[in-house]
Amino acid sequence: MAQTPEQRKANLKLGLVLASVAVVLGVGFVVKIALLGGVH
């Protein structure tokens, strides 16, 4: 299925937003574990 440039731009923006959220959650998770000294 061919996509219009507008759809491609919207998909790219959505992808960037999702990637940003994933990075923020991942970093927050790592920081929380580091601050708690890991799970014991």
Secondary structure, DSSP 4 states (H G I P E B T S, - for coil): ----HHHHHHHHHHHHHHHHHHHHHHHHHHHHHHHHTS--
